[in-house]
Amino acid sequence: MEQKADFLLSVIGFAVDLANVWRFPYLCYKNGGGAFLIPYIIMLAVGGIPLFFMELALGQYNRKGAITCWGRIVPLLKGIGYAVVLIAFYVDFYYNVIIAWSLYFFIASFSRILPWTTCDNAWNTPNCRTLASLNDLLNGTMADNSTWIDDRGVRQKTTSPAEEYFQGISTPYSSAILLTPTKQPRSRSETF
């Protein structure tokens, strides 16, 4: 009985991960909200779940890892095992960056004044507004829509100190392409 529970818990641990909790709601939001769920559920039923159970069955039957399992069935399919391992390494690097962000914020939270609560830091832009200063700018009947009107009557977009800290200090990206980070050497050394 204990071996069955070990197997079940390890399968659940591999199937339910950070992507289910963090990335899936974001992808639903970006791709149409509830309407995204219909093609997602169809593709999950047609491809995802059958492939998941096929991989489980092959691993249980052969009692081998991903590379040797596929090579044992048909030697030409050994590349599928290498691809599975390569994808696992890619996902591990992706998740390690997210974990490094969490550790970075955790360590930064031990400072006397939290660096993401004020707008008088070197990385803040002129559009940075704390919640207290926004209360002075807003009409009592207007909801906070992240904009304000300056003394010339020009509408400006406001950003919170936390947003500017995250975008400017912990994850400074170039505006040209979001896949090429331009981190300072100090930030790189703190992630390791």
N, CA, C and O of each residue as an XYZ file, in Angstrom:
768
protein
N       0.823     -1.202      0.000
C       0.000      0.000      0.000
C       0.865      1.264      0.000
O       0.514      2.269     -0.617
N       1.995      1.196      0.699
C       2.848      2.373      0.789
C       3.465      2.723     -0.561
O       3.647      3.901     -0.870
N       3.792      1.697     -1.381
C       4.362      1.960     -2.699
C       3.352      2.644     -3.610
O       3.722      3.514     -4.398
N       2.081      2.261     -3.511
C       1.049      2.900     -4.327
C       0.888      4.364     -3.927
O       0.730      5.231     -4.786
N       0.928      4.634     -2.639
C       0.807      6.019     -2.174
C       2.021      6.836     -2.607
O       1.884      7.999     -2.987
N       3.207      6.231     -2.550
C       4.411      6.934     -3.006
C       4.306      7.290     -4.480
O       4.631      8.407     -4.883
N       3.848      6.330     -5.284
C       3.705      6.575     -6.718
C       2.673      7.660     -6.977
O       2.909      8.566     -7.776
N       1.526      7.575     -6.302
C       0.461      8.555     -6.505
C       0.922      9.957     -6.115
O       0.666     10.915     -6.843
N       1.592     10.084     -4.988
C       2.065     11.397     -4.552
C       3.154     11.947     -5.471
O       3.206     13.153     -5.710
N       4.018     11.083     -5.984
C       5.043     11.577     -6.910
C       4.426     12.014     -8.234
O       4.880     12.992     -8.829
N       3.396     11.304     -8.706
C       2.716     11.706     -9.946
C       2.002     13.034     -9.746
O       2.054     13.902    -10.618
N       1.341     13.201     -8.618
C       0.668     14.473     -8.330
C       1.702     15.592     -8.223
O       1.464     16.704     -8.695
N       2.836     15.306     -7.612
C       3.894     16.308     -7.496
C       4.453     16.748     -8.832
O       4.814     17.913     -9.002
N       4.529     15.823     -9.790
C       5.015     16.185    -11.120
C       3.943     16.867    -11.953
O       4.258     17.724    -12.779
N       2.678     16.502    -11.751
C       1.597     17.050    -12.583
C       1.146     18.427    -12.108
O       0.835     19.289    -12.930
N       1.107     18.644    -10.813
C       0.657     19.921    -10.257
C       1.897     20.676     -9.794
O       2.573     20.271     -8.848
N       2.182     21.775    -10.477
C       3.383     22.526    -10.155
C       3.085     24.014    -10.199
O       1.929     24.435    -10.175
N       4.132     24.787    -10.263
C       4.007     26.239    -10.245
C       3.194     26.770    -11.420
O       2.508     27.784    -11.290
N       3.264     26.100    -12.559
C       2.530     26.564    -13.742
C       1.024     26.505    -13.524
O       0.297     27.369    -14.015
N       0.545     25.502    -12.797
C      -0.885     25.390    -12.552
C      -1.409     26.521    -11.683
O      -2.528     26.995    -11.877
N      -0.611     26.945    -10.741
C      -1.059     27.963     -9.796
C      -0.774     29.370    -10.296
O      -1.579     30.277    -10.085
N       0.347     29.560    -10.947
C       0.808     30.907    -11.293
C       0.607     31.246    -12.765
O       0.093     32.319    -13.080
N       0.996     30.364    -13.662
C       1.010     30.701    -15.085
C      -0.325     30.444    -15.773
O      -0.699     31.207    -16.663
N      -1.049     29.411    -15.400
C      -2.297     29.085    -16.085
C      -3.339     30.192    -15.963
O      -3.946     30.539    -16.977
N      -3.586     30.772    -14.781
C      -4.544     31.890    -14.733
C      -4.112     33.076    -15.589
O      -4.956     33.744    -16.187
N      -2.815     33.344    -15.654
C      -2.311     34.422    -16.500
C      -2.581     34.121    -17.967
O      -3.021     35.002    -18.705
N      -2.326     32.894    -18.400
C      -2.579     32.525    -19.793
C      -4.065     32.581    -20.122
O      -4.439     32.980    -21.224
N      -4.907     32.188    -19.186
C      -6.359     32.308    -19.410
C      -6.745     33.767    -19.605
O      -7.518     34.091    -20.506
N      -6.219     34.635    -18.779
C      -6.529     36.059    -18.874
C      -6.056     36.643    -20.202
O      -6.789     37.395    -20.845
N      -4.829     36.300    -20.618
C      -4.270     36.864    -21.846
C      -4.921     36.310    -23.111
O      -4.896     36.970    -24.150
N      -5.502     35.113    -23.046
C      -6.032     34.461    -24.238
C      -7.552     34.382    -24.263
O      -8.098     33.484    -24.904
N      -8.235     35.262    -23.607
C      -9.678     35.324    -23.747
C     -10.481     34.911    -22.539
O     -11.697     34.749    -22.650
N      -9.872     34.737    -21.412
C     -10.610     34.419    -20.201
C     -11.277     33.056    -20.258
O     -10.640     32.049    -20.567
N     -12.568     33.039    -19.954
C     -13.321     31.786    -19.914
C     -13.421     31.103    -21.262
O     -13.524     29.878    -21.327
N     -13.392     31.878    -22.348
C     -13.460     31.283    -23.682
C     -12.221     30.441    -23.987
O     -12.283     29.528    -24.810
N     -11.116     30.736    -23.342
C      -9.893     29.949    -23.519
C     -10.048     28.551    -22.942
O      -9.393     27.615    -23.400
N     -10.911     28.399    -21.937
C     -11.057     27.105    -21.283
C     -11.650     26.047    -22.202
O     -11.331     24.867    -22.057
N     -12.507     26.438    -23.147
C     -13.147     25.452    -24.026
C     -12.112     24.742    -24.900
O     -12.048     23.513    -24.867
N     -11.288     25.470    -25.692
C     -10.270     24.730    -26.462
C      -9.224     24.065    -25.571
O      -8.663     23.033    -25.939
N      -8.959     24.647    -24.405
C      -7.989     24.036    -23.503
C      -8.487     22.680    -23.019
O      -7.732     21.707    -23.027
N      -9.740     22.602    -22.601
C     -10.295     21.338    -22.108
C     -10.377     20.312    -23.234
O     -10.130     19.127    -23.011
N     -10.722     20.759    -24.444
C     -10.769     19.834    -25.585
C      -9.379     19.258    -25.857
O      -9.230     18.047    -26.018
N      -8.364     20.119    -25.908
C      -7.004     19.636    -26.172
C      -6.462     18.801    -25.011
O      -5.670     17.882    -25.219
N      -6.887     19.121    -23.805
C      -6.486     18.324    -22.655
C      -7.068     16.920    -22.758
O      -6.373     15.940    -22.489
N      -8.354     16.814    -23.150
C      -9.003     15.509    -23.269
C      -8.472     14.718    -24.459
O      -8.327     13.499    -24.374
N      -8.180     15.398    -25.571
C      -7.733     14.708    -26.783
C      -6.248     14.347    -26.717
O      -5.863     13.245    -27.107
N      -5.420     15.258    -26.231
C      -3.982     15.023    -26.274
C      -3.295     14.921    -24.934
O      -2.486     14.018    -24.721
N      -3.601     15.828    -24.031
C      -2.847     15.927    -22.785
C      -2.986     14.730    -21.870
O      -1.985     14.126    -21.483
N      -4.202     14.379    -21.520
C      -4.424     13.276    -20.580
C      -4.009     11.930    -21.172
O      -3.349     11.154    -20.481
N      -4.372     11.613    -22.442
C      -3.887     10.334    -22.993
C      -2.360     10.228    -23.048
O      -1.808      9.169    -22.750
N      -1.679     11.302    -23.424
C      -0.214     11.254    -23.452
C       0.371     11.131    -22.049
O       1.384     10.462    -21.847
N      -0.268     11.773    -21.095
C       0.177     11.681    -19.704
C       0.092     10.235    -19.216
O       1.044      9.712    -18.637
N      -1.063      9.592    -19.454
C      -1.220      8.208    -19.009
C      -0.340      7.249    -19.809
O       0.122      6.243    -19.270
N      -0.102      7.549    -21.094
C       0.791      6.712    -21.885
C       2.213      6.768    -21.324
O       2.884      5.742    -21.214
N       2.659      7.954    -20.975
C       4.002      8.080    -20.417
C       4.105      7.379    -19.067
O       5.120      6.749    -18.768
N       3.055      7.486    -18.249
C       3.055      6.772    -16.967
C       3.099      5.264    -17.180
O       3.855      4.558    -16.512
N       2.282      4.771    -18.115
C       2.231      3.331    -18.364
C       3.560      2.816    -18.904
O       4.025      1.752    -18.494
N       4.176      3.564    -19.823
C       5.466      3.133    -20.362
C       6.540      3.113    -19.279
O       7.355      2.192    -19.226
N       6.543      4.109    -18.433
C       7.522      4.145    -17.354
C       7.321      3.024    -16.354
O       8.292      2.438    -15.874
N       6.058      2.718    -16.031
C       5.769      1.634    -15.089
C       6.113      0.274    -15.698
O       6.668     -0.594    -15.024
N       5.779      0.098    -16.976
C       6.007     -1.197    -17.625
C       7.500     -1.468    -17.817
O       7.970     -2.569    -17.530
N       8.235     -0.488    -18.293
C       9.656     -0.688    -18.584
C      10.555     -0.518    -17.371
O      11.680     -1.019    -17.356
N      10.075      0.178    -16.363
C      10.865      0.461    -15.160
C      12.207      1.112    -15.505
O      13.246      0.785    -14.931
N      12.149      2.035    -16.451
C      13.341      2.748    -16.898
C      13.048      4.237    -16.934
O      11.902      4.655    -16.771
N      14.081      5.033    -17.147
C      13.926      6.467    -17.288
C      13.430      6.840    -18.673
O      13.184      5.969    -19.507
N      13.284      8.125    -18.912
C      12.705      8.601    -20.172
C      13.563      8.235    -21.374
O      13.022      7.848    -22.410
N      14.868      8.344    -21.271
C      15.740      8.092    -22.422
C      15.766      6.605    -22.767
O      15.568      6.235    -23.925
N      16.005      5.763    -21.787
C      16.105      4.330    -22.069
C      14.752      3.705    -22.364
O      14.678      2.715    -23.091
N      13.684      4.262    -21.813
C      12.343      3.717    -22.048
C      11.976      3.801    -23.524
O      11.562      2.802    -24.113
N      12.120      4.962    -24.124
C      11.769      5.130    -25.539
C      12.739      4.373    -26.430
O      12.322      3.822    -27.449
N      13.996      4.328    -26.089
C      14.969      3.586    -26.880
C      14.754      2.090    -26.825
O      15.131      1.376    -27.755
N      14.160      1.608    -25.761
C      13.877      0.185    -25.620
C      12.693     -0.241    -26.486
O      12.661     -1.363    -26.991
N      11.719      0.657    -26.657
C      10.551      0.334    -27.479
C      10.965      0.270    -28.948
O      10.820     -0.763    -29.601
N      11.477      1.378    -29.450
C      11.996      1.473    -30.821
C      13.264      2.318    -30.727
O      13.203      3.464    -30.284
N      14.397      1.782    -31.131
C      15.646      2.548    -30.995
C      15.616      3.915    -31.676
O      16.306      4.834    -31.236
N      14.833      4.063    -32.737
C      14.739      5.367    -33.398
C      14.037      6.411    -32.530
O      14.229      7.610    -32.730
N      13.229      5.969    -31.573
C      12.482      6.898    -30.720
C      13.279      7.358    -29.504
O      12.737      8.048    -28.640
N      14.535      6.993    -29.423
C      15.355      7.409    -28.283
C      15.449      8.928    -28.197
O      15.633      9.476    -27.110
N      15.326      9.612    -29.329
C      15.358     11.076    -29.344
C      14.213     11.696    -28.569
O      14.350     12.797    -28.037
N      13.072     10.997    -28.497
C      11.949     11.508    -27.698
C      12.358     11.590    -26.235
O      12.021     12.557    -25.552
N      13.074     10.594    -25.750
C      13.550     10.615    -24.372
C      14.502     11.763    -24.115
O      14.426     12.423    -23.079
N      15.409     12.006    -25.069
C      16.320     13.144    -24.926
C      15.548     14.464    -24.947
O      15.880     15.392    -24.209
N      14.524     14.546    -25.789
C      13.713     15.771    -25.847
C      12.982     16.004    -24.533
O      12.884     17.141    -24.070
N      12.466     14.933    -23.927
C      11.767     15.060    -22.641
C      12.726     15.581    -21.573
O      12.363     16.454    -20.784
N      13.933     15.056    -21.547
C      14.926     15.504    -20.563
C      15.329     16.948    -20.826
O      15.488     17.728    -19.886
N      15.497     17.312    -22.096
C      15.859     18.686    -22.445
C      14.766     19.670    -22.036
O      15.064     20.747    -21.521
N      13.512     19.309    -22.260
C      12.394     20.169    -21.852
C      12.348     20.301    -20.331
O      12.059     21.378    -19.809
N      12.631     19.215    -19.624
C      12.653     19.281    -18.156
C      13.733     20.244    -17.670
O      13.503     21.005    -16.730
N      14.917     20.221    -18.306
C      15.968     21.177    -17.941
C      15.535     22.606    -18.233
O      15.787     23.505    -17.431
N      14.890     22.824    -19.366
C      14.415     24.162    -19.724
C      13.416     24.676    -18.688
O      13.512     25.822    -18.251
N      12.475     23.850    -18.301
C      11.474     24.254    -17.309
C      12.141     24.513    -15.961
O      11.756     25.439    -15.248
N      13.131     23.707    -15.609
C      13.840     23.927    -14.345
C      14.536     25.280    -14.316
O      14.490     25.970    -13.298
N      15.177     25.674    -15.406
C      15.811     26.993    -15.452
C      14.774     28.101    -15.325
O      15.011     29.097    -14.642
N      13.645     27.938    -15.968
C      12.557     28.919    -15.923
C      12.047     29.079    -14.493
O      11.887     30.201    -14.013
N      11.794     27.966    -13.813
C      11.277     28.031    -12.450
C      12.324     28.539    -11.471
O      11.979     29.198    -10.490
N      13.589     28.247    -11.715
C      14.635     28.737    -10.819
C      14.722     30.253    -10.827
O      15.050     30.854     -9.804
N      14.436     30.882    -11.958
C      14.412     32.348    -12.010
C      13.287     32.873    -11.123
O      13.486     33.837    -10.384
N      12.122     32.257    -11.184
C      10.994     32.687    -10.352
C      11.316     32.483     -8.874
O      10.986     33.333     -8.047
N      11.946     31.383     -8.539
C      12.341     31.140     -7.151
C      13.397     32.156     -6.715
O      13.386     32.605     -5.569
N      14.308     32.521     -7.621
C      15.316     33.538     -7.293
C      14.658     34.885     -7.030
O      15.085     35.609     -6.130
N      13.613     35.243     -7.807
C      12.881     36.480     -7.533
C      12.284     36.434     -6.130
O      12.366     37.411     -5.385
N      11.687     35.309     -5.774
C      11.083     35.180     -4.443
C      12.124     35.340     -3.353
O      11.893     36.046     -2.372
N      13.271     34.691     -3.516
C      14.341     34.832     -2.527
C      14.878     36.256     -2.478
O      15.196     36.765     -1.403
N      14.980     36.898     -3.631
C      15.455     38.283     -3.690
C      14.521     39.196     -2.895
O      14.982     40.012     -2.096
N      13.205     39.061     -3.112
C      12.247     39.871     -2.365
C      12.267     39.524     -0.886
O      12.130     40.411     -0.043
N      12.435     38.251     -0.557
C      12.486     37.833      0.841
C      13.665     38.484      1.553
O      13.513     39.000      2.660
N      14.836     38.463      0.925
C      16.024     39.073      1.532
C      15.878     40.588      1.599
O      16.255     41.204      2.595
N      15.331     41.194      0.538
C      15.152     42.651      0.533
C      14.124     43.100      1.564
O      14.142     44.256      1.986
N      13.233     42.210      1.975
C      12.205     42.597      2.944
C      12.749     42.747      4.358
O      12.028     43.210      5.242
N      13.999     42.368      4.595
C      14.585     42.524      5.917
C      15.163     43.913      6.154
O      15.674     44.182      7.242
N      15.099     44.792      5.178
C      15.600     46.149      5.388
C      14.639     46.922      6.290
O      13.461     46.583      6.398
N      15.157     47.958      6.930
C      14.358     48.736      7.887
C      13.155     49.375      7.211
O      12.035     49.286      7.714
N      13.384     50.019      6.073
C      12.299     50.581      5.265
C      12.250     49.767      3.982
O      13.248     49.663      3.268
N      11.112     49.200      3.695
C      11.001     48.368      2.505
C      11.264     49.206      1.261
O      10.669     50.272      1.105
N      12.140     48.748      0.376
C      12.513     49.571     -0.776
C      11.383     49.778     -1.774
O      11.474     50.677     -2.610
N      10.337     48.992     -1.718
C       9.237     49.131     -2.680
C       8.037     49.878     -2.101
O       6.930     49.782     -2.630
N       8.258     50.625     -1.010
C       7.147     51.380     -0.420
C       7.269     52.884     -0.611
O       6.322     53.620     -0.331
N       8.418     53.351     -1.083
C       8.609     54.794     -1.246
C       8.974     55.128     -2.688
O       9.439     54.273     -3.441
N       8.754     56.383     -3.054
C       9.056     56.856     -4.413
C      10.317     57.709     -4.474
O      10.598     58.294     -5.520
N      11.083     57.801     -3.395
C      12.268     58.658     -3.401
C      13.560     57.861     -3.570
O      14.596     58.229     -3.017
N      13.499     56.786     -4.325
C      14.679     55.971     -4.602
C      15.266     56.340     -5.959
O      14.616     57.015     -6.757
N      16.483     55.904     -6.218
C      17.169     56.250     -7.467
C      16.494     55.645     -8.693
O      16.587     56.214     -9.780
N      15.821     54.514     -8.547
C      15.218     53.843     -9.701
C      13.814     54.335    -10.024
O      13.264     53.965    -11.061
N      13.221     55.152     -9.171
C      11.849     55.602     -9.398
C      11.772     56.640    -10.505
O      12.688     57.439    -10.695
N      10.661     56.611    -11.230
C      10.397     57.569    -12.301
C       9.546     58.706    -11.750
O       9.027     58.597    -10.639
N       9.390     59.792    -12.497
C       8.521     60.877    -12.024
C       7.052     60.466    -11.893
O       6.292     61.138    -11.195
N       6.641     59.392    -12.538
C       5.251     58.940    -12.456
C       4.971     58.083    -11.235
O       3.837     57.644    -11.044
N       5.966     57.836    -10.410
C       5.778     57.017     -9.219
C       4.922     57.769     -8.207
O       5.198     58.923     -7.878
N       3.897     57.113     -7.725
C       3.010     57.698     -6.720
C       2.682     56.649     -5.667
O       2.295     55.526     -5.990
N       2.841     57.032     -4.404
C       2.400     56.153     -3.331
C       0.900     56.297     -3.168
O       0.303     57.242     -3.683
N       0.296     55.378     -2.464
C      -1.151     55.425     -2.281
C      -1.567     56.681     -1.526
O      -2.620     57.253     -1.807
N      -0.747     57.113     -0.568
C      -1.083     58.322      0.191
C      -1.084     59.554     -0.709
O      -1.955     60.413     -0.566
N      -0.124     59.660     -1.637
C      -0.104     60.823     -2.522
C      -1.204     60.742     -3.565
O      -1.666     61.778     -4.043
N      -1.633     59.555     -3.929
C      -2.745     59.418     -4.875
C      -4.048     59.893     -4.256
O      -4.910     60.424     -4.955
N      -4.197     59.708     -2.962
C      -5.419     60.166     -2.300
C      -5.564     61.677     -2.390
O      -6.684     62.185     -2.432
N      -4.441     62.411     -2.419
C      -4.507     63.860     -2.562
C      -4.879     64.275     -3.980
O      -5.441     65.352     -4.178
N      -4.576     63.439     -4.969
C      -4.829     63.781     -6.360
C      -6.213     63.380     -6.844
O      -6.719     63.947     -7.812
N      -6.822     62.422     -6.191
C      -8.060     61.855     -6.705
C      -9.285     62.528     -6.116
O      -9.280     62.980     -4.971
N     -10.332     62.587     -6.921
C     -11.632     63.023     -6.453
C     -12.210     61.903     -5.602
O     -11.968     60.729     -5.881
N     -12.951     62.238     -4.593
C     -13.502     61.223     -3.712
C     -14.456     60.269     -4.390
O     -14.661     59.158     -3.899
N     -15.049     60.668     -5.511
C     -15.990     59.785     -6.191
C     -15.347     58.997     -7.328
O     -16.023     58.190     -7.966
N     -14.065     59.210     -7.597
C     -13.410     58.547     -8.717
C     -12.572     57.374     -8.222
O     -11.850     57.488     -7.231
N     -12.675     56.260     -8.913
C     -11.873     55.096     -8.552
C     -10.448     55.278     -9.053
O     -10.203     56.021    -10.003
N      -9.520     54.599     -8.413
C      -8.118     54.673     -8.820
C      -7.936     53.894    -10.117
O      -8.012     52.665    -10.122
N      -7.698     54.605    -11.212
C      -7.502     53.953    -12.509
C      -6.071     54.094    -12.998
O      -5.812     53.957    -14.193
N      -5.148     54.362    -12.101
C      -3.716     54.471    -12.396
C      -3.371     55.640    -13.304
O      -2.358     55.588    -14.002
N      -4.173     56.682    -13.315
C      -3.832     57.894    -14.052
C      -4.046     59.086    -13.139
O      -4.801     59.015    -12.169
N      -3.371     60.185    -13.461
C      -3.566     61.424    -12.726
C      -3.353     62.571    -13.687
O      -2.758     62.394    -14.751
N      -3.830     63.736    -13.325
C      -3.697     64.928    -14.157
C      -2.737     65.871    -13.459
O      -2.950     66.256    -12.309
N      -1.660     66.245    -14.179
C      -0.658     67.109    -13.561
C      -1.120     68.565    -13.564
O      -2.240     68.867    -13.975
N      -0.243     69.467    -13.101
C      -0.621     70.872    -12.962
C      -0.871     71.556    -14.306
O      -1.486     72.622    -14.337
N      -0.413     70.974    -15.415
C      -0.687     71.543    -16.737
C      -1.968     70.975    -17.346
O      -2.352     71.364    -18.449
N      -2.625     70.068    -16.647
C      -3.836     69.455    -17.162
C      -3.571     68.265    -18.065
O      -4.468     67.810    -18.776
N      -2.333     67.752    -18.044
C      -1.976     66.612    -18.881
C      -2.177     65.332    -18.078
O      -1.747     65.223    -16.930
N      -2.830     64.382    -18.701
C      -3.094     63.113    -18.029
C      -1.818     62.268    -18.024
O      -1.209     62.064    -19.074
N      -1.414     61.780    -16.866
C      -0.199     60.986    -16.707
C      -0.559     59.616    -16.140
O      -1.482     59.492    -15.335
N       0.169     58.599    -16.562
C      -0.008     57.266    -15.989
C       0.841     57.171    -14.729
O       2.013     57.545    -14.727
N       0.250     56.680    -13.682
C       0.990     56.515    -12.435
C       1.415     55.063    -12.283
O       0.783     54.150    -12.815
N       2.483     54.877    -11.555
C       2.934     53.536    -11.207
C       3.198     53.498     -9.714
O       3.563     54.505     -9.108
N       3.012     52.344     -9.138
C       3.256     52.199     -7.709
C       4.744     51.975     -7.469
O       5.455     51.527     -8.369
N       5.221     52.280     -6.270
C       6.633     52.025     -5.965
C       6.986     50.540     -6.082
O       8.097     50.198     -6.486
N       6.048     49.659     -5.730
C       6.315     48.222     -5.831
C       6.478     47.790     -7.281
O       7.350     46.979     -7.595
N       5.640     48.330     -8.168
C       5.754     47.998     -9.590
C       7.081     48.483    -10.159
O       7.731     47.767    -10.921
N       7.481     49.691     -9.794
C       8.752     50.214    -10.296
C       9.939     49.458     -9.712
O      10.946     49.272    -10.395
N       9.837     49.025     -8.472
C      10.918     48.234     -7.880
C      11.056     46.904     -8.611
O      12.165     46.485     -8.944
N       9.940     46.249     -8.857
C       9.987     44.954     -9.535
C      10.494     45.094    -10.962
O      11.331     44.305    -11.402
N       9.992     46.097    -11.695
C      10.391     46.271    -13.091
C      11.799     46.848    -13.223
O      12.500     46.536    -14.186
N      12.223     47.678    -12.281
C      13.494     48.367    -12.441
C      14.665     47.760    -11.709
O      15.802     47.883    -12.164
N      14.422     47.111    -10.593
C      15.522     46.599     -9.785
C      15.628     45.085     -9.864
O      16.688     44.559    -10.203
N      14.554     44.381     -9.558
C      14.675     42.925     -9.518
C      14.617     42.293    -10.896
O      15.222     41.240    -11.098
N      13.913     42.893    -11.860
C      13.845     42.333    -13.218
C      13.969     43.421    -14.269
O      13.021     43.631    -15.026
N      15.084     44.118    -14.352
C      15.189     45.183    -15.360
C      15.391     44.606    -16.757
O      16.434     44.024    -17.054
N      14.392     44.773    -17.600
C      14.466     44.283    -18.972
C      14.611     45.451    -19.925
O      14.183     46.568    -19.634
N      15.220     45.179    -21.065
C      15.294     46.201    -22.096
C      13.924     46.341    -22.732
O      13.148     45.386    -22.744
N      13.617     47.505    -23.256
C      12.309     47.721    -23.857
C      12.218     47.118    -25.247
O      11.117     46.993    -25.783
N      13.345     46.738    -25.852
C      13.326     46.206    -27.211
C      12.701     44.818    -27.255
O      11.826     44.561    -28.082
N      13.130     43.941    -26.395
C      12.592     42.586    -26.385
C      12.608     42.097    -24.946
O      13.593     42.284    -24.232
N      11.534     41.480    -24.529
C      11.401     41.092    -23.133
C      12.174     39.827    -22.791
O      12.184     39.418    -21.630
N      12.813     39.203    -23.750
C      13.551     37.986    -23.466
C      15.030     38.229    -23.221
O      15.760     37.286    -22.917
N      15.495     39.477    -23.347
C      16.907     39.772    -23.128
C      17.052     40.665    -21.906
O      16.965     41.887    -22.023
N      17.272     40.080    -20.746
C      17.411     40.903    -19.552
C      18.714     41.684    -19.558
O      19.745     41.213    -20.040
N      18.640     42.886    -19.011
C      19.836     43.720    -18.877
C      20.110     43.924    -17.397
O      20.073     45.050    -16.901
N      20.382     42.838    -16.696
C      20.587     42.906    -15.259
C      21.959     43.468    -14.929
O      22.926     43.290    -15.669
N      22.009     44.143    -13.808
C      23.276     44.624    -13.315
C      24.037     43.438    -12.722
O      23.409     42.474    -12.284
N      25.373     43.483    -12.696
C      26.142     42.377    -12.114
C      25.762     42.106    -10.662
O      25.812     40.964    -10.207
N      25.384     43.154     -9.937
C      24.978     42.970     -8.542
C      23.768     42.053     -8.463
O      23.726     41.163     -7.614
N      22.783     42.254     -9.331
C      21.573     41.448     -9.307
C      21.855     40.014     -9.714
O      21.261     39.090     -9.159
N      22.748     39.807    -10.672
C      23.073     38.447    -11.095
C      23.715     37.668     -9.953
O      23.402     36.495     -9.747
N      24.595     38.305     -9.224
C      25.278     37.590     -8.157
C      24.333     37.260     -7.013
O      24.558     36.288     -6.292
N      23.293     38.039     -6.833
C      22.365     37.766     -5.746
C      21.435     36.605     -6.058
O      20.868     36.013     -5.139
N      21.263     36.262     -7.334
C      20.367     35.162     -7.659
C      21.014     33.809     -7.466
O      20.314     32.796     -7.454
N      22.353     33.754     -7.312
C      23.013     32.457     -7.151
C      23.295     32.158     -5.712
O      23.848     31.105     -5.397
